[in-house]
Amino acid sequence: MQSISTIGLDIAKSVFQVHGVDAAGQVVIRRQLRRQQVVAFFQKLPPCLVGIEACASSHHWSRELKTLGHTVRLMPPAYVKPYGAPRRRVLPVEEGSTQRVVD
């Protein structure tokens, strides 16, 4: 495995997303982890910077990762880029098959 300098950790109830990059910004790892696998995964890594969106459980995971030697930064939700396409609403128009997308 290449040297990971920064990891973005998207936490949820049971499945977490890990996105790791090296010092040059190249993607090194991108994978899903179950809740039970998170600590074991980070134990295998050398200390690095981990970014987590601030939410109710992020403080717990921050403490867990800090005990393993990682530097953890919590980010306000407004600064976190949504994963995937932007959210859109589809509004029906009066004609049957015609719809428009509103951003």
Phi and psi restraints in degrees (range 20) as a CNS / XPLOR table:
assign (resid 1 and name C) (resid 2 and name N)
       (resid 2 and name CA) (resid 2 and name C) 1.0 -69.4 20.0 2
assign (resid 2 and name N) (resid 2 and name CA)
       (resid 2 and name C) (resid 3 and name N) 1.0 166.2 20.0 2
assign (resid 2 and name C) (resid 3 and name N)
       (resid 3 and name CA) (resid 3 and name C) 1.0 -74.1 20.0 2
assign (resid 3 and name N) (resid 3 and name CA)
       (resid 3 and name C) (resid 4 and name N) 1.0 120.6 20.0 2
assign (resid 3 and name C) (resid 4 and name N)
       (resid 4 and name CA) (resid 4 and name C) 1.0 -93.8 20.0 2
assign (resid 4 and name N) (resid 4 and name CA)
       (resid 4 and name C) (resid 5 and name N) 1.0 126.7 20.0 2
assign (resid 4 and name C) (resid 5 and name N)
       (resid 5 and name CA) (resid 5 and name C) 1.0 -102.6 20.0 2
assign (resid 5 and name N) (resid 5 and name CA)
       (resid 5 and name C) (resid 6 and name N) 1.0 -32.2 20.0 2
assign (resid 5 and name C) (resid 6 and name N)
       (resid 6 and name CA) (resid 6 and name C) 1.0 -139.4 20.0 2
assign (resid 6 and name N) (resid 6 and name CA)
       (resid 6 and name C) (resid 7 and name N) 1.0 138.5 20.0 2
assign (resid 6 and name C) (resid 7 and name N)
       (resid 7 and name CA) (resid 7 and name C) 1.0 -127.4 20.0 2
assign (resid 7 and name N) (resid 7 and name CA)
       (resid 7 and name C) (resid 8 and name N) 1.0 135.4 20.0 2
assign (resid 7 and name C) (resid 8 and name N)
       (resid 8 and name CA) (resid 8 and name C) 1.0 -101.8 20.0 2
assign (resid 8 and name N) (resid 8 and name CA)
       (resid 8 and name C) (resid 9 and name N) 1.0 125.1 20.0 2
assign (resid 8 and name C) (resid 9 and name N)
       (resid 9 and name CA) (resid 9 and name C) 1.0 -117.1 20.0 2
assign (resid 9 and name N) (resid 9 and name CA)
       (resid 9 and name C) (resid 10 and name N) 1.0 116.0 20.0 2
assign (resid 9 and name C) (resid 10 and name N)
       (resid 10 and name CA) (resid 10 and name C) 1.0 -98.6 20.0 2
assign (resid 10 and name N) (resid 10 and name CA)
       (resid 10 and name C) (resid 11 and name N) 1.0 112.5 20.0 2
assign (resid 10 and name C) (resid 11 and name N)
       (resid 11 and name CA) (resid 11 and name C) 1.0 -98.5 20.0 2
assign (resid 11 and name N) (resid 11 and name CA)
       (resid 11 and name C) (resid 12 and name N) 1.0 147.5 20.0 2
assign (resid 11 and name C) (resid 12 and name N)
       (resid 12 and name CA) (resid 12 and name C) 1.0 -145.7 20.0 2
assign (resid 12 and name N) (resid 12 and name CA)
       (resid 12 and name C) (resid 13 and name N) 1.0 -166.2 20.0 2
assign (resid 12 and name C) (resid 13 and name N)
       (resid 13 and name CA) (resid 13 and name C) 1.0 -65.8 20.0 2
assign (resid 13 and name N) (resid 13 and name CA)
       (resid 13 and name C) (resid 14 and name N) 1.0 -51.5 20.0 2
assign (resid 13 and name C) (resid 14 and name N)
       (resid 14 and name CA) (resid 14 and name C) 1.0 -130.2 20.0 2
assign (resid 14 and name N) (resid 14 and name CA)
       (resid 14 and name C) (resid 15 and name N) 1.0 -22.2 20.0 2
assign (resid 14 and name C) (resid 15 and name N)
       (resid 15 and name CA) (resid 15 and name C) 1.0 -120.3 20.0 2
assign (resid 15 and name N) (resid 15 and name CA)
       (resid 15 and name C) (resid 16 and name N) 1.0 125.0 20.0 2
assign (resid 15 and name C) (resid 16 and name N)
       (resid 16 and name CA) (resid 16 and name C) 1.0 -109.3 20.0 2
assign (resid 16 and name N) (resid 16 and name CA)
       (resid 16 and name C) (resid 17 and name N) 1.0 146.8 20.0 2
assign (resid 16 and name C) (resid 17 and name N)
       (resid 17 and name CA) (resid 17 and name C) 1.0 -105.2 20.0 2
assign (resid 17 and name N) (resid 17 and name CA)
       (resid 17 and name C) (resid 18 and name N) 1.0 132.9 20.0 2
assign (resid 17 and name C) (resid 18 and name N)
       (resid 18 and name CA) (resid 18 and name C) 1.0 -116.4 20.0 2
assign (resid 18 and name N) (resid 18 and name CA)
       (resid 18 and name C) (resid 19 and name N) 1.0 130.1 20.0 2
assign (resid 18 and name C) (resid 19 and name N)
       (resid 19 and name CA) (resid 19 and name C) 1.0 -130.8 20.0 2
assign (resid 19 and name N) (resid 19 and name CA)
       (resid 19 and name C) (resid 20 and name N) 1.0 110.5 20.0 2
assign (resid 19 and name C) (resid 20 and name N)
       (resid 20 and name CA) (resid 20 and name C) 1.0 -115.0 20.0 2
assign (resid 20 and name N) (resid 20 and name CA)
       (resid 20 and name C) (resid 21 and name N) 1.0 139.3 20.0 2
assign (resid 20 and name C) (resid 21 and name N)
       (resid 21 and name CA) (resid 21 and name C) 1.0 -126.7 20.0 2
assign (resid 21 and name N) (resid 21 and name CA)
       (resid 21 and name C) (resid 22 and name N) 1.0 156.7 20.0 2
assign (resid 21 and name C) (resid 22 and name N)
       (resid 22 and name CA) (resid 22 and name C) 1.0 -89.4 20.0 2
assign (resid 22 and name N) (resid 22 and name CA)
       (resid 22 and name C) (resid 23 and name N) 1.0 -173.6 20.0 2
assign (resid 22 and name C) (resid 23 and name N)
       (resid 23 and name CA) (resid 23 and name C) 1.0 -64.0 20.0 2
assign (resid 23 and name N) (resid 23 and name CA)
       (resid 23 and name C) (resid 24 and name N) 1.0 -25.7 20.0 2
assign (resid 23 and name C) (resid 24 and name N)
       (resid 24 and name CA) (resid 24 and name C) 1.0 -85.6 20.0 2
assign (resid 24 and name N) (resid 24 and name CA)
       (resid 24 and name C) (resid 25 and name N) 1.0 -4.7 20.0 2
assign (resid 24 and name C) (resid 25 and name N)
       (resid 25 and name CA) (resid 25 and name C) 1.0 88.9 20.0 2
assign (resid 25 and name N) (resid 25 and name CA)
       (resid 25 and name C) (resid 26 and name N) 1.0 7.9 20.0 2
assign (resid 25 and name C) (resid 26 and name N)
       (resid 26 and name CA) (resid 26 and name C) 1.0 -82.0 20.0 2
assign (resid 26 and name N) (resid 26 and name CA)
       (resid 26 and name C) (resid 27 and name N) 1.0 139.0 20.0 2
assign (resid 26 and name C) (resid 27 and name N)
       (resid 27 and name CA) (resid 27 and name C) 1.0 -67.8 20.0 2
assign (resid 27 and name N) (resid 27 and name CA)
       (resid 27 and name C) (resid 28 and name N) 1.0 125.8 20.0 2
assign (resid 27 and name C) (resid 28 and name N)
       (resid 28 and name CA) (resid 28 and name C) 1.0 -105.3 20.0 2
assign (resid 28 and name N) (resid 28 and name CA)
       (resid 28 and name C) (resid 29 and name N) 1.0 -39.9 20.0 2
assign (resid 28 and name C) (resid 29 and name N)
       (resid 29 and name CA) (resid 29 and name C) 1.0 -144.8 20.0 2
assign (resid 29 and name N) (resid 29 and name CA)
       (resid 29 and name C) (resid 30 and name N) 1.0 141.5 20.0 2
assign (resid 29 and name C) (resid 30 and name N)
       (resid 30 and name CA) (resid 30 and name C) 1.0 -148.3 20.0 2
assign (resid 30 and name N) (resid 30 and name CA)
       (resid 30 and name C) (resid 31 and name N) 1.0 110.7 20.0 2
assign (resid 30 and name C) (resid 31 and name N)
       (resid 31 and name CA) (resid 31 and name C) 1.0 -155.4 20.0 2
assign (resid 31 and name N) (resid 31 and name CA)
       (resid 31 and name C) (resid 32 and name N) 1.0 166.2 20.0 2
assign (resid 31 and name C) (resid 32 and name N)
       (resid 32 and name CA) (resid 32 and name C) 1.0 -99.1 20.0 2
assign (resid 32 and name N) (resid 32 and name CA)
       (resid 32 and name C) (resid 33 and name N) 1.0 143.2 20.0 2
assign (resid 32 and name C) (resid 33 and name N)
       (resid 33 and name CA) (resid 33 and name C) 1.0 -128.9 20.0 2
assign (resid 33 and name N) (resid 33 and name CA)
       (resid 33 and name C) (resid 34 and name N) 1.0 142.0 20.0 2
assign (resid 33 and name C) (resid 34 and name N)
       (resid 34 and name CA) (resid 34 and name C) 1.0 -80.8 20.0 2
assign (resid 34 and name N) (resid 34 and name CA)
       (resid 34 and name C) (resid 35 and name N) 1.0 160.3 20.0 2
assign (resid 34 and name C) (resid 35 and name N)
       (resid 35 and name CA) (resid 35 and name C) 1.0 -53.9 20.0 2
assign (resid 35 and name N) (resid 35 and name CA)
       (resid 35 and name C) (resid 36 and name N) 1.0 -39.5 20.0 2
assign (resid 35 and name C) (resid 36 and name N)
       (resid 36 and name CA) (resid 36 and name C) 1.0 -70.7 20.0 2
assign (resid 36 and name N) (resid 36 and name CA)
       (resid 36 and name C) (resid 37 and name N) 1.0 -18.3 20.0 2
assign (resid 36 and name C) (resid 37 and name N)
       (resid 37 and name CA) (resid 37 and name C) 1.0 -92.9 20.0 2
assign (resid 37 and name N) (resid 37 and name CA)
       (resid 37 and name C) (resid 38 and name N) 1.0 -12.3 20.0 2
assign (resid 37 and name C) (resid 38 and name N)
       (resid 38 and name CA) (resid 38 and name C) 1.0 -63.0 20.0 2
assign (resid 38 and name N) (resid 38 and name CA)
       (resid 38 and name C) (resid 39 and name N) 1.0 -52.4 20.0 2
assign (resid 38 and name C) (resid 39 and name N)
       (resid 39 and name CA) (resid 39 and name C) 1.0 -63.6 20.0 2
assign (resid 39 and name N) (resid 39 and name CA)
       (resid 39 and name C) (resid 40 and name N) 1.0 -43.0 20.0 2
assign (resid 39 and name C) (resid 40 and name N)
       (resid 40 and name CA) (resid 40 and name C) 1.0 -62.0 20.0 2
assign (resid 40 and name N) (resid 40 and name CA)
       (resid 40 and name C) (resid 41 and name N) 1.0 -38.4 20.0 2
assign (resid 40 and name C) (resid 41 and name N)
       (resid 41 and name CA) (resid 41 and name C) 1.0 -63.7 20.0 2
assign (resid 41 and name N) (resid 41 and name CA)
       (resid 41 and name C) (resid 42 and name N) 1.0 -46.8 20.0 2
assign (resid 41 and name C) (resid 42 and name N)
       (resid 42 and name CA) (resid 42 and name C) 1.0 -74.4 20.0 2
assign (resid 42 and name N) (resid 42 and name CA)
       (resid 42 and name C) (resid 43 and name N) 1.0 -21.5 20.0 2
assign (resid 42 and name C) (resid 43 and name N)
       (resid 43 and name CA) (resid 43 and name C) 1.0 -66.0 20.0 2
assign (resid 43 and name N) (resid 43 and name CA)
       (resid 43 and name C) (resid 44 and name N) 1.0 -31.0 20.0 2
assign (resid 43 and name C) (resid 44 and name N)
       (resid 44 and name CA) (resid 44 and name C) 1.0 -78.6 20.0 2
assign (resid 44 and name N) (resid 44 and name CA)
       (resid 44 and name C) (resid 45 and name N) 1.0 -16.4 20.0 2
assign (resid 44 and name C) (resid 45 and name N)
       (resid 45 and name CA) (resid 45 and name C) 1.0 -90.6 20.0 2
assign (resid 45 and name N) (resid 45 and name CA)
       (resid 45 and name C) (resid 46 and name N) 1.0 147.8 20.0 2
assign (resid 45 and name C) (resid 46 and name N)
       (resid 46 and name CA) (resid 46 and name C) 1.0 -69.5 20.0 2
assign (resid 46 and name N) (resid 46 and name CA)
       (resid 46 and name C) (resid 47 and name N) 1.0 158.0 20.0 2
assign (resid 46 and name C) (resid 47 and name N)
       (resid 47 and name CA) (resid 47 and name C) 1.0 -55.4 20.0 2
assign (resid 47 and name N) (resid 47 and name CA)
       (resid 47 and name C) (resid 48 and name N) 1.0 133.8 20.0 2
assign (resid 47 and name C) (resid 48 and name N)
       (resid 48 and name CA) (resid 48 and name C) 1.0 -149.2 20.0 2
assign (resid 48 and name N) (resid 48 and name CA)
       (resid 48 and name C) (resid 49 and name N) 1.0 177.3 20.0 2
assign (resid 48 and name C) (resid 49 and name N)
       (resid 49 and name CA) (resid 49 and name C) 1.0 -86.2 20.0 2
assign (resid 49 and name N) (resid 49 and name CA)
       (resid 49 and name C) (resid 50 and name N) 1.0 129.1 20.0 2
assign (resid 49 and name C) (resid 50 and name N)
       (resid 50 and name CA) (resid 50 and name C) 1.0 -121.0 20.0 2
assign (resid 50 and name N) (resid 50 and name CA)
       (resid 50 and name C) (resid 51 and name N) 1.0 124.1 20.0 2
assign (resid 50 and name C) (resid 51 and name N)
       (resid 51 and name CA) (resid 51 and name C) 1.0 -103.6 20.0 2
assign (resid 51 and name N) (resid 51 and name CA)
       (resid 51 and name C) (resid 52 and name N) 1.0 130.4 20.0 2
assign (resid 51 and name C) (resid 52 and name N)
       (resid 52 and name CA) (resid 52 and name C) 1.0 -132.6 20.0 2
assign (resid 52 and name N) (resid 52 and name CA)
       (resid 52 and name C) (resid 53 and name N) 1.0 138.3 20.0 2
assign (resid 52 and name C) (resid 53 and name N)
       (resid 53 and name CA) (resid 53 and name C) 1.0 -69.1 20.0 2
assign (resid 53 and name N) (resid 53 and name CA)
       (resid 53 and name C) (resid 54 and name N) 1.0 130.7 20.0 2
assign (resid 53 and name C) (resid 54 and name N)
       (resid 54 and name CA) (resid 54 and name C) 1.0 -68.4 20.0 2
assign (resid 54 and name N) (resid 54 and name CA)
       (resid 54 and name C) (resid 55 and name N) 1.0 124.4 20.0 2
assign (resid 54 and name C) (resid 55 and name N)
       (resid 55 and name CA) (resid 55 and name C) 1.0 -155.9 20.0 2
assign (resid 55 and name N) (resid 55 and name CA)
       (resid 55 and name C) (resid 56 and name N) 1.0 -171.1 20.0 2
assign (resid 55 and name C) (resid 56 and name N)
       (resid 56 and name CA) (resid 56 and name C) 1.0 -60.5 20.0 2
assign (resid 56 and name N) (resid 56 and name CA)
       (resid 56 and name C) (resid 57 and name N) 1.0 -44.3 20.0 2
assign (resid 56 and name C) (resid 57 and name N)
       (resid 57 and name CA) (resid 57 and name C) 1.0 -91.9 20.0 2
assign (resid 57 and name N) (resid 57 and name CA)
       (resid 57 and name C) (resid 58 and name N) 1.0 -4.2 20.0 2
assign (resid 57 and name C) (resid 58 and name N)
       (resid 58 and name CA) (resid 58 and name C) 1.0 -66.1 20.0 2
assign (resid 58 and name N) (resid 58 and name CA)
       (resid 58 and name C) (resid 59 and name N) 1.0 -29.6 20.0 2
assign (resid 58 and name C) (resid 59 and name N)
       (resid 59 and name CA) (resid 59 and name C) 1.0 -67.9 20.0 2
assign (resid 59 and name N) (resid 59 and name CA)
       (resid 59 and name C) (resid 60 and name N) 1.0 -37.9 20.0 2
assign (resid 59 and name C) (resid 60 and name N)
       (resid 60 and name CA) (resid 60 and name C) 1.0 -62.2 20.0 2
assign (resid 60 and name N) (resid 60 and name CA)
       (resid 60 and name C) (resid 61 and name N) 1.0 -48.7 20.0 2
assign (resid 60 and name C) (resid 61 and name N)
       (resid 61 and name CA) (resid 61 and name C) 1.0 -68.3 20.0 2
assign (resid 61 and name N) (resid 61 and name CA)
       (resid 61 and name C) (resid 62 and name N) 1.0 -31.7 20.0 2
assign (resid 61 and name C) (resid 62 and name N)
       (resid 62 and name CA) (resid 62 and name C) 1.0 -61.1 20.0 2
assign (resid 62 and name N) (resid 62 and name CA)
       (resid 62 and name C) (resid 63 and name N) 1.0 -46.6 20.0 2
assign (resid 62 and name C) (resid 63 and name N)
       (resid 63 and name CA) (resid 63 and name C) 1.0 -63.7 20.0 2
assign (resid 63 and name N) (resid 63 and name CA)
       (resid 63 and name C) (resid 64 and name N) 1.0 -41.2 20.0 2
assign (resid 63 and name C) (resid 64 and name N)
       (resid 64 and name CA) (resid 64 and name C) 1.0 -61.0 20.0 2
assign (resid 64 and name N) (resid 64 and name CA)
       (resid 64 and name C) (resid 65 and name N) 1.0 -44.6 20.0 2
assign (resid 64 and name C) (resid 65 and name N)
       (resid 65 and name CA) (resid 65 and name C) 1.0 -73.8 20.0 2
assign (resid 65 and name N) (resid 65 and name CA)
       (resid 65 and name C) (resid 66 and name N) 1.0 -32.5 20.0 2
assign (resid 65 and name C) (resid 66 and name N)
       (resid 66 and name CA) (resid 66 and name C) 1.0 -65.6 20.0 2
assign (resid 66 and name N) (resid 66 and name CA)
       (resid 66 and name C) (resid 67 and name N) 1.0 -34.2 20.0 2
assign (resid 66 and name C) (resid 67 and name N)
       (resid 67 and name CA) (resid 67 and name C) 1.0 -66.9 20.0 2
assign (resid 67 and name N) (resid 67 and name CA)
       (resid 67 and name C) (resid 68 and name N) 1.0 -20.8 20.0 2
assign (resid 67 and name C) (resid 68 and name N)
       (resid 68 and name CA) (resid 68 and name C) 1.0 -89.4 20.0 2
assign (resid 68 and name N) (resid 68 and name CA)
       (resid 68 and name C) (resid 69 and name N) 1.0 -0.8 20.0 2
assign (resid 68 and name C) (resid 69 and name N)
       (resid 69 and name CA) (resid 69 and name C) 1.0 98.3 20.0 2
assign (resid 69 and name N) (resid 69 and name CA)
       (resid 69 and name C) (resid 70 and name N) 1.0 2.5 20.0 2
assign (resid 69 and name C) (resid 70 and name N)
       (resid 70 and name CA) (resid 70 and name C) 1.0 -83.5 20.0 2
assign (resid 70 and name N) (resid 70 and name CA)
       (resid 70 and name C) (resid 71 and name N) 1.0 153.4 20.0 2
assign (resid 70 and name C) (resid 71 and name N)
       (resid 71 and name CA) (resid 71 and name C) 1.0 -94.8 20.0 2
assign (resid 71 and name N) (resid 71 and name CA)
       (resid 71 and name C) (resid 72 and name N) 1.0 123.4 20.0 2
assign (resid 71 and name C) (resid 72 and name N)
       (resid 72 and name CA) (resid 72 and name C) 1.0 -114.4 20.0 2
assign (resid 72 and name N) (resid 72 and name CA)
       (resid 72 and name C) (resid 73 and name N) 1.0 133.0 20.0 2
assign (resid 72 and name C) (resid 73 and name N)
       (resid 73 and name CA) (resid 73 and name C) 1.0 -121.7 20.0 2
assign (resid 73 and name N) (resid 73 and name CA)
       (resid 73 and name C) (resid 74 and name N) 1.0 127.3 20.0 2
assign (resid 73 and name C) (resid 74 and name N)
       (resid 74 and name CA) (resid 74 and name C) 1.0 -94.5 20.0 2
assign (resid 74 and name N) (resid 74 and name CA)
       (resid 74 and name C) (resid 75 and name N) 1.0 133.4 20.0 2
assign (resid 74 and name C) (resid 75 and name N)
       (resid 75 and name CA) (resid 75 and name C) 1.0 -112.9 20.0 2
assign (resid 75 and name N) (resid 75 and name CA)
       (resid 75 and name C) (resid 76 and name N) 1.0 140.1 20.0 2
assign (resid 75 and name C) (resid 76 and name N)
       (resid 76 and name CA) (resid 76 and name C) 1.0 -61.7 20.0 2
assign (resid 76 and name N) (resid 76 and name CA)
       (resid 76 and name C) (resid 77 and name N) 1.0 145.4 20.0 2
assign (resid 76 and name C) (resid 77 and name N)
       (resid 77 and name CA) (resid 77 and name C) 1.0 -55.5 20.0 2
assign (resid 77 and name N) (resid 77 and name CA)
       (resid 77 and name C) (resid 78 and name N) 1.0 -29.8 20.0 2
assign (resid 77 and name C) (resid 78 and name N)
       (resid 78 and name CA) (resid 78 and name C) 1.0 -66.2 20.0 2
assign (resid 78 and name N) (resid 78 and name CA)
       (resid 78 and name C) (resid 79 and name N) 1.0 -23.4 20.0 2
assign (resid 78 and name C) (resid 79 and name N)
       (resid 79 and name CA) (resid 79 and name C) 1.0 -90.8 20.0 2
assign (resid 79 and name N) (resid 79 and name CA)
       (resid 79 and name C) (resid 80 and name N) 1.0 -7.5 20.0 2
assign (resid 79 and name C) (resid 80 and name N)
       (resid 80 and name CA) (resid 80 and name C) 1.0 -89.8 20.0 2
assign (resid 80 and name N) (resid 80 and name CA)
       (resid 80 and name C) (resid 81 and name N) 1.0 126.5 20.0 2
assign (resid 80 and name C) (resid 81 and name N)
       (resid 81 and name CA) (resid 81 and name C) 1.0 -75.7 20.0 2
assign (resid 81 and name N) (resid 81 and name CA)
       (resid 81 and name C) (resid 82 and name N) 1.0 130.0 20.0 2
assign (resid 81 and name C) (resid 82 and name N)
       (resid 82 and name CA) (resid 82 and name C) 1.0 -62.3 20.0 2
assign (resid 82 and name N) (resid 82 and name CA)
       (resid 82 and name C) (resid 83 and name N) 1.0 141.5 20.0 2
assign (resid 82 and name C) (resid 83 and name N)
       (resid 83 and name CA) (resid 83 and name C) 1.0 -79.7 20.0 2
assign (resid 83 and name N) (resid 83 and name CA)
       (resid 83 and name C) (resid 84 and name N) 1.0 131.7 20.0 2
assign (resid 83 and name C) (resid 84 and name N)
       (resid 84 and name CA) (resid 84 and name C) 1.0 90.1 20.0 2
assign (resid 84 and name N) (resid 84 and name CA)
       (resid 84 and name C) (resid 85 and name N) 1.0 -160.1 20.0 2
assign (resid 84 and name C) (resid 85 and name N)
       (resid 85 and name CA) (resid 85 and name C) 1.0 -71.1 20.0 2
assign (resid 85 and name N) (resid 85 and name CA)
       (resid 85 and name C) (resid 86 and name N) 1.0 154.6 20.0 2
assign (resid 85 and name C) (resid 86 and name N)
       (resid 86 and name CA) (resid 86 and name C) 1.0 -63.9 20.0 2
assign (resid 86 and name N) (resid 86 and name CA)
       (resid 86 and name C) (resid 87 and name N) 1.0 151.7 20.0 2
assign (resid 86 and name C) (resid 87 and name N)
       (resid 87 and name CA) (resid 87 and name C) 1.0 -71.3 20.0 2
assign (resid 87 and name N) (resid 87 and name CA)
       (resid 87 and name C) (resid 88 and name N) 1.0 135.1 20.0 2
assign (resid 87 and name C) (resid 88 and name N)
       (resid 88 and name CA) (resid 88 and name C) 1.0 -135.5 20.0 2
assign (resid 88 and name N) (resid 88 and name CA)
       (resid 88 and name C) (resid 89 and name N) 1.0 153.6 20.0 2
assign (resid 88 and name C) (resid 89 and name N)
       (resid 89 and name CA) (resid 89 and name C) 1.0 -114.2 20.0 2
assign (resid 89 and name N) (resid 89 and name CA)
       (resid 89 and name C) (resid 90 and name N) 1.0 140.1 20.0 2
assign (resid 89 and name C) (resid 90 and name N)
       (resid 90 and name CA) (resid 90 and name C) 1.0 -104.7 20.0 2
assign (resid 90 and name N) (resid 90 and name CA)
       (resid 90 and name C) (resid 91 and name N) 1.0 119.5 20.0 2
assign (resid 90 and name C) (resid 91 and name N)
       (resid 91 and name CA) (resid 91 and name C) 1.0 -106.6 20.0 2
assign (resid 91 and name N) (resid 91 and name CA)
       (resid 91 and name C) (resid 92 and name N) 1.0 128.9 20.0 2
assign (resid 91 and name C) (resid 92 and name N)
       (resid 92 and name CA) (resid 92 and name C) 1.0 -70.1 20.0 2
assign (resid 92 and name N) (resid 92 and name CA)
       (resid 92 and name C) (resid 93 and name N) 1.0 140.3 20.0 2
assign (resid 92 and name C) (resid 93 and name N)
       (resid 93 and name CA) (resid 93 and name C) 1.0 -102.4 20.0 2
assign (resid 93 and name N) (resid 93 and name CA)
       (resid 93 and name C) (resid 94 and name N) 1.0 162.9 20.0 2
assign (resid 93 and name C) (resid 94 and name N)
       (resid 94 and name CA) (resid 94 and name C) 1.0 -54.9 20.0 2
assign (resid 94 and name N) (resid 94 and name CA)
       (resid 94 and name C) (resid 95 and name N) 1.0 -37.3 20.0 2
assign (resid 94 and name C) (resid 95 and name N)
       (resid 95 and name CA) (resid 95 and name C) 1.0 -75.0 20.0 2
assign (resid 95 and name N) (resid 95 and name CA)
       (resid 95 and name C) (resid 96 and name N) 1.0 144.9 20.0 2
assign (resid 95 and name C) (resid 96 and name N)
       (resid 96 and name CA) (resid 96 and name C) 1.0 -52.8 20.0 2
assign (resid 96 and name N) (resid 96 and name CA)
       (resid 96 and name C) (resid 97 and name N) 1.0 -56.4 20.0 2
assign (resid 96 and name C) (resid 97 and name N)
       (resid 97 and name CA) (resid 97 and name C) 1.0 -95.9 20.0 2
assign (resid 97 and name N) (resid 97 and name CA)
       (resid 97 and name C) (resid 98 and name N) 1.0 -4.7 20.0 2
assign (resid 97 and name C) (resid 98 and name N)
       (resid 98 and name CA) (resid 98 and name C) 1.0 -89.5 20.0 2
assign (resid 98 and name N) (resid 98 and name CA)
       (resid 98 and name C) (resid 99 and name N) 1.0 128.8 20.0 2
assign (resid 98 and name C) (resid 99 and name N)
       (resid 99 and name CA) (resid 99 and name C) 1.0 -135.2 20.0 2
assign (resid 99 and name N) (resid 99 and name CA)
       (resid 99 and name C) (resid 100 and name N) 1.0 159.9 20.0 2
assign (resid 99 and name C) (resid 100 and name N)
       (resid 100 and name CA) (resid 100 and name C) 1.0 -129.1 20.0 2
assign (resid 100 and name N) (resid 100 and name CA)
       (resid 100 and name C) (resid 101 and name N) 1.0 150.5 20.0 2
assign (resid 100 and name C) (resid 101 and name N)
       (resid 101 and name CA) (resid 101 and name C) 1.0 -102.6 20.0 2
assign (resid 101 and name N) (resid 101 and name CA)
       (resid 101 and name C) (resid 102 and name N) 1.0 128.1 20.0 2
assign (resid 101 and name C) (resid 102 and name N)
       (resid 102 and name CA) (resid 102 and name C) 1.0 -110.1 20.0 2
assign (resid 102 and name N) (resid 102 and name CA)
       (resid 102 and name C) (resid 103 and name N) 1.0 125.0 20.0 2
